[in-house]
Amino acid sequence: MTASYDDTVAALYQSPHDKFVGERKRLSTELKAGGDKAGAARLAKLPRPSISAWAVNQLWWHERGSFDQLLTAAELLRRGERTAASRHREALGRLRARAATLLGAAGHAATEGTLRRVATTLSALAAAGGFVPDPPGALSADRDPPGFDAARSGFALPDLAEKTQPERAAMPDVKPAGVKHEANGAKLSAEAGPAGVQVEKESARQRLEAERARAEAEEKRQQLEAERVRAEVERKRRRLEEERARAQAERQRLQAALRTAQGQVEARTREVERLRQQLTLAEQELALARETVEKLELRLATTASEMSGSARDGDEEALG
């Protein structure tokens, strides 16, 4: 059975971050082969998420309990139940810690900048009540909370809990509307007027922009470091392959030289055996020749003796 477009999107955004492009191509091809050409074209255009958005997606798929608790606490805050603020912070802290674990397990650096962007995006999703307009667990980019209005509704900026006491004291004290507070010893209210509200809005916006710029710079640094590491690994891999190729070539050369030497030994062995056989035969022929010489010499001596005897007998007859 061919998977639907929504199922394919869910599978794509659960894939490892460094395999996203390859999975997108594979799943798009499967959709097209299944007859969903329009879905395949849409899927092929989906952007790869940033590493922090990828981590938030994995939290949705693998830490649903804490994610649901964060969304529930956010909904209660929107209804005015201030007692849910602590549950909201606790759920956000659990998800942030879990994001660090997921990043480390996937081989990514869980830097402070990345985790801060994760917390910011989680706060934005909580403020919005979900992932819309993206499908659940399929963020393609980081999200930002709706600025000062979110803070007024009880959604603290994600890094406030991590600020030191002096840093928190230096930041604007944003409280729900209608709650009076002290500033520089003077009693102020949330109804201080449009000018004060605008200043606080601008301050919150600037903090978010500065945080986003730091996160983007950190992510860029991580990408450059990852590229440097990949280049170094590739350089070492090529060097090892070259050394292996040289060693293999030397081994083949030595094997060929060994085969040649072995062939020469065998040839020389055969030649020595042949010469040894010829020597044996020559020695036998020499012995036979010597025996023949001895026989001939003996016959020659016998003949000479007989001839000498006959001559003496002839001489004696002539004298007689």
Residue pairs with C-beta under 8 A, 6 or more apart in sequence:
2 30
2 31
2 33
2 34
2 35
2 36
3 11
3 30
3 31
3 34
4 36
4 39
5 31
5 36
5 39
5 42
5 43
6 135
8 27
8 30
8 31
8 39
8 43
9 43
9 46
9 135
9 138
10 135
10 137
10 138
11 23
11 27
12 20
12 23
12 24
12 27
12 43
12 46
12 138
13 49
13 54
13 57
13 137
13 138
13 139
14 57
14 58
14 61
14 137
15 23
16 106
17 48
17 49
17 51
17 54
17 106
17 108
18 107
20 48
20 49
20 54
21 48
24 43
24 44
24 46
24 48
25 44
27 43
28 40
28 41
28 43
28 44
29 40
31 37
31 39
31 40
31 43
32 40
46 140
47 140
47 141
48 140
49 57
49 139
49 140
49 141
50 117
50 141
50 142
50 219
51 103
51 108
51 114
51 219
51 222
52 114
52 115
52 117
52 118
52 121
52 142
52 215
52 219
53 121
53 139
53 140
53 141
53 142
55 99
55 102
55 103
55 114
55 118
56 99
56 118
56 121
56 122
56 125
56 139
57 137
57 138
57 139
58 99
58 102
58 106
59 66
59 67
59 95
59 98
59 99
59 102
59 118
59 122
60 67
60 131
60 136
60 137
61 137
62 98
62 102
63 94
63 95
63 98
66 91
66 94
66 95
66 98
67 91
67 95
69 87
69 91
70 88
70 91
70 92
70 95
70 122
70 125
70 126
71 125
71 126
71 129
71 130
72 84
72 87
73 84
73 85
73 87
73 88
73 91
73 126
74 84
74 88
74 126
74 127
74 129
74 155
75 129
76 83
76 84
76 87
77 84
77 85
77 88
77 153
77 154
77 155
78 129
78 153
78 154
82 154
82 176
84 154
85 154
85 156
88 126
88 154
88 155
89 156
89 161
92 119
92 122
92 123
92 126
92 158
92 161
93 161
95 118
95 119
95 122
96 115
96 118
96 119
96 122
96 158
99 110
99 115
99 118
100 110
100 115
101 110
103 109
103 110
103 114
104 110
108 114
108 222
109 222
109 225
111 218
111 222
112 218
113 214
113 215
113 217
113 218
113 219
114 215
114 218
114 219
114 222
116 158
116 159
116 211
116 214
116 215
117 142
117 211
117 212
117 215
117 219
119 158
119 159
120 142
120 143
120 144
120 145
120 157
120 158
120 159
120 208
120 211
120 212
120 215
121 139
121 142
121 143
121 144
122 158
123 145
123 150
123 155
123 156
123 157
123 158
124 143
124 144
124 145
124 146
124 150
125 131
125 143
126 155
127 145
127 146
127 150
127 153
127 155
128 143
128 146
130 136
131 137
131 138
131 139
134 140
142 212
142 215
144 208
144 212
145 151
145 155
145 157
145 158
145 208
147 201
147 204
147 205
147 208
148 174
148 197
148 200
148 201
148 204
148 205
151 157
151 174
151 204
152 174
152 176
152 177
152 190
153 176
154 176
157 204
157 207
157 208
159 211
160 168
160 171
163 171
171 207
172 200
172 203
172 204
173 181
173 183
174 200
174 204
175 181
175 190
176 190
177 190
177 191
178 189
178 190
178 191
179 189
179 190
180 187
180 188
180 189
180 190
181 188
181 189
182 188
188 196
